[in-house]
Amino acid sequence: MQAVLSEMWGQAQRLEAEGAWDRAGRVYEEMLAKEPHHVPAQLRMSRLAQAGDRYCTAREHALRAADAVRLKASTRNAGYVTGRLLEFAEEAEVASVILSADWSDPNILQQSAVLAQHLWLAGRYEDALRFLDGVARHVPAHPLLSYTRGNVLRFLGDMAGAEQAYEAALVQSPGFADAHWALATHGRARTPLQRVPRIRQALAGCTAGGVEQAHLLYALFHELDAAGEVDQAWQALEQGAAIMRKRLAYDAAAEAAHLEALMRLPVPTPVAAPAPGERPLPVFIVGMPRTGTTLLDRILGNHGWVDPVGERNDFAAALSQASDHFFRHSAASLQRLQGTDLRAAGHLYAQRMRLLAPGRPCVLDKNPQNLFNIPMILQALPQARILCLRRDPMDACFSNLKELFQGDAYAYSYGLDDLAAHNRNVQRWMQHWQDAAPHAVRVVDYEALVADPETVAAQLIEFLGLPPQAGLSDIARNQAPVATASSSQVREGIHGRGVGAWKRYERQLQPLRESLGA
């Protein structure tokens, strides 16, 4: 049987290479008829279904691949399976595949760095630490394992442990760009400029124009910025941003046209607070990144009725499943949604939230990318509440510029003109939906939040229909993990140091100021 399957696999691979995807798919189907637990064939069928924009079929094949790994049919491709599951926001399945495996299995050990990262990305931080400890008995030290341990500890609030793990990664691999960047954004060096020489040494040995160079340049910026070396820091930031802007495409006019079309969508009739059977109440915290979304999440998360679920892709996954289409922010995707029952998407989303926060009256979903999903959220979940963070445009744009976002997200954030255009789109967008749906959408000013957090929190708790509760601004007592770019800063408590932070670079940011003014 194995020889037959191998021959069929080779045939299907050749057909794919020739672009004969339909014929390749038929061969994979024949393989699965003979051996339903053939993991690579399930994964290829998932990818072919995605190429045909068939979301439900693609998801189903990914889930079948996970079943096959759990049944011990094959662990050789476990990392590919868990990575695929993350694309469908199936974090529970990711954890199930990894936690049910034999951690001494040579295939699992060979993929341990990837699997540890996938547990971390799935938000299973304690499980990720257990896995890292488990495989450490069988494999030698590895920079990716140390780096992932640092990320997990950072999100859990163990800052000293995170720093130690990042340093270990650099001992194992001195040029490891991600570890340099993580340390620089994690916290200040004990001695100013202490880390700069080794970053420069790593820069001398990396490929020009690549993502590694960008990470190192952003790391250099943060170290120089912390030491007050403004001119040198700006030079590093400018070079790193130029690399990223060259790699990514942002079209401000296309974005504006897409948002204009979305703003023409109808607003549903206001709905009262959900009945007990419709709970939990979904509350979305949205806005440009680095505008206070994590801070507000920590404040409201202190309320006894509220369960923060972090930055998740559940709403986009629910839209995709309800429409059987890979949802993305585009005119074509909006066209596909027009024939979709969005209440069905809302039902799928609510199911996911009930699994994440059983018994809680309210959940906080803090994915900034839901910002442009507001009209779909209003239709899918009429009882939902949406809190939009708004920050001074110069501070918001500069804060985005100096953040190297992972996964090629936020393509607008690497050019001053692009930042200004995006910020204008966002400001208009948020104001439109607050005006159109004041019962469901509330704009929250970052500056007011940090100046008087208790008053702003009390106003928002009333808006959400929750009982009053004092002391919400004491975010130091909130021990929940923080899986965002603000994971280190938010542990410091509420402060106003970020207000007007752009002024240190006032000369360099003058073009941005002029563009925003225009």
C-alpha positions as CSV (number, residue, x, y, z in Angstrom):
1,M,0.0,0.0,0.0
2,Q,2.8,2.4,0.9
3,A,4.5,2.0,-2.4
4,V,1.2,2.8,-4.2
5,L,0.6,5.9,-2.1
6,S,4.1,7.1,-2.8
7,E,3.7,6.7,-6.5
8,M,0.3,8.5,-6.4
9,W,1.9,11.3,-4.3
10,G,4.6,11.8,-6.8
11,Q,2.1,11.9,-9.6
12,A,0.0,14.6,-7.8
13,Q,3.1,16.7,-7.1
14,R,4.1,16.6,-10.7
15,L,0.6,17.7,-11.8
16,E,0.7,20.6,-9.3
17,A,4.0,21.7,-10.7
18,E,2.5,21.7,-14.2
19,G,-0.5,23.8,-12.9
20,A,-3.0,21.0,-13.4
21,W,-4.5,21.5,-9.9
22,D,-7.9,19.9,-10.7
23,R,-6.2,16.7,-11.8
24,A,-3.8,16.8,-8.9
25,G,-6.8,17.2,-6.5
26,R,-8.4,14.1,-8.0
27,V,-5.3,12.1,-7.4
28,Y,-5.2,13.3,-3.7
29,E,-8.8,12.3,-3.4
30,E,-8.0,8.8,-4.7
31,M,-5.1,8.6,-2.1
32,L,-7.5,9.6,0.7
33,A,-10.0,7.0,-0.4
34,K,-7.3,4.4,0.1
35,E,-5.8,6.0,3.3
36,P,-8.0,8.7,4.9
37,H,-5.2,9.4,7.5
38,H,-2.6,10.4,4.9
39,V,-1.6,13.8,6.4
40,P,0.3,15.3,3.5
41,A,-2.7,14.6,1.1
42,Q,-5.1,16.2,3.6
43,L,-2.9,19.3,3.8
44,R,-2.6,19.6,0.0
45,M,-6.3,19.2,-0.4
46,S,-6.7,22.0,2.1
47,R,-4.4,24.3,0.1
48,L,-6.1,23.4,-3.2
49,A,-9.5,24.3,-1.6
50,Q,-8.1,27.6,-0.5
51,A,-6.9,28.3,-4.0
52,G,-10.5,27.8,-5.1
53,D,-11.7,30.1,-2.3
54,R,-13.6,27.2,-0.6
55,Y,-13.1,28.0,3.1
56,C,-15.2,25.2,4.6
57,T,-13.6,22.5,2.6
58,A,-10.2,23.8,3.3
59,R,-10.9,24.0,7.0
60,E,-12.4,20.4,7.0
61,H,-9.2,19.0,5.4
62,A,-7.1,20.7,8.0
63,L,-9.2,19.3,10.8
64,R,-9.0,15.8,9.3
65,A,-5.2,16.2,9.2
66,A,-5.3,17.0,12.9
67,D,-7.3,13.9,13.5
68,A,-4.8,11.8,11.7
69,V,-1.9,13.1,13.8
70,R,-3.8,12.5,17.0
71,L,-4.5,8.9,15.9
72,K,-0.7,8.5,15.5
73,A,-1.0,7.9,11.8
74,S,1.9,10.3,11.3
75,T,3.6,12.9,13.5
76,R,6.2,13.7,10.8
77,N,4.1,16.6,9.6
78,A,2.7,17.7,13.0
79,G,4.2,21.2,12.7
80,Y,2.6,21.8,9.2
81,V,-0.8,20.7,10.6
82,T,-0.7,23.0,13.6
83,G,0.5,25.9,11.5
84,R,-2.4,25.2,9.1
85,L,-4.9,25.1,12.0
86,L,-3.7,28.5,13.2
87,E,-4.8,29.9,9.9
88,F,-8.4,28.9,10.7
89,A,-8.2,30.2,14.3
90,E,-8.5,26.7,15.6
91,E,-6.3,27.2,18.6
92,A,-7.9,24.5,20.7
93,E,-7.1,22.0,17.9
94,V,-3.5,23.2,17.9
95,A,-3.2,22.5,21.6
96,S,-4.9,19.1,21.3
97,V,-2.5,17.9,18.6
98,I,0.6,18.9,20.5
99,L,-0.5,18.0,24.0
100,S,-1.7,14.6,22.9
101,A,1.6,13.7,21.3
102,D,4.4,11.7,22.8
103,W,7.0,14.4,23.6
104,S,9.8,11.9,23.3
105,D,8.7,11.0,19.7
106,P,11.7,11.8,17.4
107,N,9.4,13.5,14.9
108,I,8.0,15.7,17.7
109,L,11.5,16.5,19.0
110,Q,12.7,17.4,15.5
111,Q,9.8,19.9,15.2
112,S,9.9,21.1,18.8
113,A,10.9,24.7,18.1
114,V,8.0,25.1,15.7
115,L,5.5,23.3,17.9
116,A,6.5,25.4,20.9
117,Q,5.9,28.6,18.9
118,H,2.5,27.3,17.7
119,L,1.4,26.6,21.3
120,W,2.5,30.2,22.2
121,L,0.7,31.6,19.2
122,A,-2.4,29.6,20.2
123,G,-2.3,31.5,23.6
124,R,-1.5,28.3,25.5
125,Y,1.4,29.9,27.5
126,E,1.5,27.5,30.5
127,D,1.2,24.5,28.1
128,A,4.0,26.0,26.0
129,L,6.3,26.2,29.1
130,R,5.4,22.5,30.0
131,F,6.2,21.5,26.4
132,L,9.5,23.4,26.4
133,D,10.5,21.8,29.7
134,G,9.4,18.3,28.5
135,V,11.4,18.4,25.2
136,A,14.5,20.0,26.9
137,R,15.2,16.6,28.4
138,H,15.7,15.1,25.0
139,V,17.1,17.8,22.7
140,P,20.1,20.2,23.0
141,A,19.7,23.9,23.6
142,H,18.4,25.7,20.5
143,P,18.0,29.4,19.9
144,L,14.4,29.1,18.7
145,L,13.4,27.2,21.8
146,S,15.1,29.8,24.0
147,Y,13.5,32.6,22.0
148,T,10.0,31.1,22.3
149,R,10.5,30.6,26.1
150,G,11.4,34.3,26.3
151,N,8.2,35.3,24.4
152,V,6.0,33.1,26.7
153,L,7.6,34.4,29.9
154,R,7.2,38.0,28.6
155,F,3.5,37.5,27.9
156,L,3.1,35.9,31.4
157,G,4.8,38.9,33.0
158,D,8.0,37.2,34.1
159,M,10.3,40.0,32.7
160,A,13.5,38.8,34.3
161,G,13.0,35.3,33.0
162,A,12.2,36.6,29.5
163,E,15.4,38.6,29.4
164,Q,17.4,35.6,30.5
165,A,15.8,33.4,27.8
166,Y,16.5,36.0,25.1
167,E,20.1,36.3,26.2
168,A,20.4,32.5,26.1
169,A,19.2,32.6,22.5
170,L,21.9,35.1,21.6
171,V,24.6,33.0,23.3
172,Q,23.4,30.1,21.1
173,S,23.1,32.2,17.9
174,P,24.8,35.7,18.2
175,G,23.3,36.9,15.0
176,F,19.7,35.9,15.8
177,A,17.9,39.1,14.7
178,D,14.5,38.3,16.4
179,A,16.2,37.9,19.8
180,H,18.0,41.2,19.4
181,W,14.8,42.9,18.5
182,A,12.8,41.2,21.3
183,L,15.4,42.4,23.9
184,A,15.4,45.9,22.6
185,T,11.6,46.2,22.8
186,H,11.4,44.3,26.0
187,G,13.2,46.8,28.2
188,R,16.2,49.1,28.6
189,A,19.7,47.7,29.0
190,R,21.2,48.1,32.4
191,T,23.9,50.3,30.9
192,P,22.9,52.7,28.0
193,L,24.2,51.5,24.6
194,Q,25.4,48.3,26.2
195,R,23.7,46.1,23.5
196,V,24.6,48.4,20.5
197,P,28.0,46.9,19.6
198,R,26.7,43.3,19.3
199,I,23.7,44.6,17.2
200,R,26.1,46.4,14.9
201,Q,28.2,43.2,14.6
202,A,25.1,41.2,13.7
203,L,24.2,43.8,11.1
204,A,27.6,43.4,9.5
205,G,27.0,39.8,9.0
206,C,23.4,39.8,7.7
207,T,21.9,40.0,4.2
208,A,21.2,43.5,3.0
209,G,17.6,44.3,2.4
210,G,16.1,41.3,4.2
211,V,13.7,41.0,7.1
212,E,16.6,40.1,9.4
213,Q,18.3,43.4,8.6
214,A,15.0,45.2,9.3
215,H,14.7,43.5,12.7
216,L,18.3,44.5,13.6
217,L,17.8,48.1,12.5
218,Y,14.6,48.4,14.6
219,A,16.5,46.9,17.5
220,L,19.3,49.4,17.0
221,F,16.7,52.2,16.9
222,H,15.2,51.2,20.3
223,E,18.6,50.9,22.0
224,L,19.8,54.3,20.6
225,D,16.4,55.9,21.4
226,A,16.5,54.7,25.0
227,A,20.0,56.3,25.3
228,G,18.8,59.6,23.9
229,E,20.8,59.3,20.7
230,V,18.0,60.8,18.6
231,D,19.8,61.4,15.3
232,Q,21.5,58.0,15.2
233,A,18.2,56.3,16.3
234,W,16.2,58.0,13.5
235,Q,18.8,56.9,10.9
236,A,18.3,53.3,12.0
237,L,14.6,53.6,12.1
238,E,14.5,55.2,8.7
239,Q,16.6,52.5,7.1
240,G,14.6,49.7,8.7
241,A,11.3,51.2,7.7
242,A,12.5,51.6,4.1
243,I,13.2,47.9,3.9
244,M,9.8,47.0,5.1
245,R,8.0,49.5,2.9
246,K,9.8,48.1,-0.1
247,R,8.5,44.6,0.8
248,L,4.9,45.5,1.5
249,A,2.3,47.3,-0.5
250,Y,-0.2,49.9,0.8
251,D,-2.7,51.7,-1.4
252,A,-4.3,54.6,0.5
253,A,-6.8,55.4,-2.3
254,A,-8.0,51.8,-2.5
255,E,-8.4,51.7,1.3
256,A,-10.4,54.9,1.3
257,A,-12.7,53.6,-1.5
258,H,-13.2,50.3,0.3
259,L,-14.1,52.1,3.6
260,E,-16.4,54.4,1.7
261,A,-18.3,51.4,0.4
262,L,-18.5,49.9,3.9
263,M,-19.9,53.2,5.3
264,R,-22.9,52.9,3.0
265,L,-23.9,49.6,4.6
266,P,-27.1,49.9,6.7
267,V,-27.1,50.1,10.5
268,P,-29.3,47.5,12.2
269,T,-32.0,48.5,14.8
270,P,-30.5,49.0,18.3
271,V,-30.8,45.9,20.5
272,A,-31.1,45.8,24.2
273,A,-28.7,43.9,26.4
274,P,-28.6,40.2,25.5
275,A,-30.8,37.7,27.2
276,P,-29.0,35.1,29.4
277,G,-29.1,32.5,26.6
278,E,-27.4,35.0,24.2
279,R,-24.5,35.7,26.5
280,P,-21.7,36.5,26.7
281,L,-22.0,40.1,25.6
282,P,-19.3,40.6,22.9
283,V,-17.2,43.8,23.4
284,F,-14.7,44.6,20.7
285,I,-11.8,46.9,21.5
286,V,-10.4,48.3,18.2
287,G,-8.3,51.1,16.8
288,M,-4.9,51.6,15.2
289,P,-2.2,49.5,17.0
290,R,-0.3,51.2,19.8
291,T,-3.2,53.6,20.6
292,G,-4.2,52.2,24.0
293,T,-6.2,49.2,23.1
294,T,-4.2,46.9,25.4
295,L,-4.4,49.5,28.3
296,L,-8.2,49.6,28.0
297,D,-8.4,45.8,27.8
298,R,-6.4,45.6,31.1
299,I,-8.7,48.2,32.8
300,L,-12.0,46.6,31.8
301,G,-10.6,43.2,32.3
302,N,-10.4,44.0,36.0
303,H,-14.2,43.9,36.2
304,G,-15.5,40.8,37.7
305,W,-18.1,40.1,35.0
306,V,-15.6,40.5,32.1
307,D,-13.3,37.9,30.5
308,P,-10.6,39.2,28.2
309,V,-9.9,36.7,25.4
310,G,-7.0,38.6,23.8
311,E,-6.2,39.4,20.2
312,R,-8.1,36.6,18.3
313,N,-9.2,36.1,14.7
314,D,-12.6,34.5,15.7
315,F,-14.8,37.1,14.0
316,A,-13.0,36.9,10.6
317,A,-13.1,33.1,10.9
318,A,-16.8,33.1,11.6
319,L,-17.4,35.4,8.6
320,S,-15.3,33.0,6.4
321,Q,-17.2,29.9,7.6
322,A,-20.6,31.5,7.2
323,S,-19.8,32.7,3.7
324,D,-17.6,29.7,2.7
325,H,-15.1,32.3,1.5
326,F,-11.8,33.4,2.8
327,F,-12.7,36.8,4.2
328,R,-10.3,39.6,3.7
329,H,-10.6,43.4,3.6
330,S,-11.3,43.9,-0.1
331,A,-14.1,44.9,-2.5
332,A,-14.3,41.3,-3.8
333,S,-14.7,40.0,-0.3
334,L,-17.4,42.5,0.5
335,Q,-19.2,41.4,-2.6
336,R,-19.2,37.8,-1.5
337,L,-20.6,38.8,1.9
338,Q,-23.6,40.4,0.4
339,G,-25.4,37.1,0.0
340,T,-24.3,35.8,3.4
341,D,-26.5,35.5,6.5
342,L,-24.4,37.6,8.8
343,R,-26.5,36.5,11.8
344,A,-25.2,33.0,11.1
345,A,-21.7,34.4,11.3
346,G,-22.7,36.0,14.6
347,H,-23.9,32.7,15.9
348,L,-20.7,31.0,15.0
349,Y,-18.7,33.7,16.7
350,A,-20.9,33.5,19.9
351,Q,-20.2,29.7,20.0
352,R,-16.5,30.3,19.9
353,M,-16.8,32.9,22.8
354,R,-18.9,30.5,24.9
355,L,-16.2,27.9,24.6
356,L,-13.5,30.5,25.6
357,A,-15.4,32.1,28.4
358,P,-18.0,29.7,29.7
359,G,-20.5,31.4,32.1
360,R,-19.0,34.9,31.8
361,P,-21.5,37.7,31.1
362,C,-19.1,39.7,28.9
363,V,-16.0,39.0,26.8
364,L,-13.4,41.4,25.5
365,D,-12.1,40.8,22.0
366,K,-9.1,43.0,21.4
367,N,-8.0,42.4,17.9
368,P,-7.2,45.8,16.3
369,Q,-7.9,44.5,12.9
370,N,-11.6,44.2,13.7
371,L,-11.7,48.0,13.3
372,F,-12.7,47.7,9.7
373,N,-15.2,44.9,10.5
374,I,-17.5,47.3,12.4
375,P,-20.4,47.2,10.0
376,M,-20.3,43.4,9.8
377,I,-20.1,43.2,13.6
378,L,-23.2,45.4,13.9
379,Q,-25.1,43.1,11.5
380,A,-23.9,39.8,12.8
381,L,-24.0,40.7,16.5
382,P,-26.6,43.5,17.0
383,Q,-26.1,43.3,20.8
384,A,-22.3,43.8,20.5
385,R,-20.5,46.9,21.8
386,I,-17.5,48.4,20.1
387,L,-14.9,50.7,21.8
388,C,-12.7,52.6,19.3
389,L,-9.4,54.0,20.7
390,R,-8.4,57.3,19.3
391,R,-5.0,58.9,20.0
392,D,-3.4,62.2,19.0
393,P,-2.6,61.6,15.3
394,M,1.1,62.5,15.7
395,D,1.6,60.1,18.6
396,A,-0.5,57.4,17.0
397,C,1.5,57.6,13.7
398,F,4.9,57.8,15.4
399,S,4.1,54.9,17.7
400,N,3.1,52.8,14.7
401,L,6.3,53.8,12.7
402,K,8.6,52.7,15.5
403,E,6.9,49.3,15.8
404,L,8.1,46.4,13.6
405,F,4.8,44.5,13.2
406,Q,5.0,40.7,12.8
407,G,3.5,38.7,10.0
408,D,3.8,41.6,7.5
409,A,0.8,43.3,9.1
410,Y,-0.1,47.0,8.9
411,A,1.7,47.8,5.6
412,Y,0.9,51.5,6.0
413,S,3.1,51.9,9.0
414,Y,6.5,52.2,7.3
415,G,6.1,55.5,5.4
416,L,5.2,59.0,6.7
417,D,2.7,59.7,3.9
418,D,1.1,56.3,4.2
419,L,0.8,56.8,8.0
420,A,-0.9,60.1,7.5
421,A,-3.3,58.8,4.9
422,H,-4.2,55.7,7.0
423,N,-4.7,57.9,10.1
424,R,-7.1,60.2,8.2
425,N,-9.1,57.2,7.0
426,V,-9.3,55.8,10.5
427,Q,-10.3,59.1,12.1
428,R,-13.2,59.5,9.6
429,W,-14.2,55.9,9.9
430,M,-14.5,55.9,13.7
431,Q,-16.4,59.1,13.8
432,H,-18.8,57.9,11.1
433,W,-19.7,54.7,13.0
434,Q,-20.1,56.5,16.4
435,D,-22.5,58.9,14.7
436,A,-24.3,56.2,12.8
437,A,-24.6,53.7,15.7
438,P,-24.1,55.6,19.0
439,H,-25.9,52.8,20.9
440,A,-23.2,50.3,19.9
441,V,-20.0,52.3,19.1
442,R,-18.1,54.6,21.4
443,V,-14.9,56.5,20.6
444,V,-12.4,56.6,23.6
445,D,-9.7,59.2,23.6
446,Y,-6.4,57.8,24.8
447,E,-5.3,61.0,26.4
448,A,-8.5,61.2,28.6
449,L,-8.0,57.5,29.5
450,V,-4.5,58.0,30.9
451,A,-5.4,61.3,32.5
452,D,-8.5,60.1,34.4
453,P,-8.8,56.3,34.0
454,E,-11.4,55.8,36.7
455,T,-13.8,58.3,35.3
456,V,-13.4,57.0,31.7
457,A,-13.8,53.4,32.9
458,A,-16.9,54.2,34.9
459,Q,-18.5,55.8,31.8
460,L,-17.6,52.8,29.6
461,I,-18.9,50.3,32.2
462,E,-22.2,52.2,32.1
463,F,-22.2,52.1,28.3
464,L,-21.7,48.3,28.4
465,G,-24.5,47.9,30.8
466,L,-22.4,46.3,33.5
467,P,-22.7,47.0,37.3
468,P,-20.3,49.7,38.6
469,Q,-17.0,48.6,40.1
470,A,-14.3,50.7,41.6
471,G,-10.5,50.3,41.3
472,L,-10.5,49.2,37.6
473,S,-7.5,51.4,36.8
474,D,-5.2,49.3,39.1
475,I,-3.9,47.3,36.2
476,A,-1.0,46.0,38.2
477,R,-3.3,43.6,39.9
478,N,-4.4,42.2,36.5
479,Q,-2.2,39.1,36.1
480,A,-3.7,37.9,32.9
481,P,-1.2,37.2,30.0
482,V,-0.5,40.1,27.5
483,A,0.0,38.8,24.0
484,T,0.6,42.1,22.2
485,A,3.4,44.5,21.3
486,S,2.6,46.3,24.6
487,S,3.3,43.2,26.7
488,S,6.3,44.8,28.5
489,Q,5.1,48.4,28.8
490,V,1.6,47.6,30.1
491,R,3.1,45.9,33.2
492,E,4.4,49.4,34.3
493,G,0.9,50.7,35.3
494,I,-0.9,53.7,33.8
495,H,1.2,56.7,32.9
496,G,1.2,59.5,30.5
497,R,4.7,59.3,29.2
498,G,3.4,58.4,25.7
499,V,1.5,61.6,25.4
500,G,3.6,63.9,23.1
501,A,6.3,61.3,22.7
502,W,6.7,62.3,19.0
503,K,8.1,65.7,20.0
504,R,11.5,64.2,20.6
505,Y,11.6,63.6,16.8
506,E,9.8,66.8,15.9
507,R,12.3,67.8,13.2
508,Q,12.4,64.4,11.6
509,L,8.6,64.1,11.7
510,Q,7.8,67.5,10.2
511,P,6.8,65.9,6.9
512,L,4.3,63.7,8.7
513,R,2.9,66.7,10.6
514,E,2.5,68.6,7.3
515,S,0.8,65.6,5.6
516,L,-1.6,65.2,8.5
517,G,-2.3,68.9,8.4
518,A,-3.1,68.7,4.7
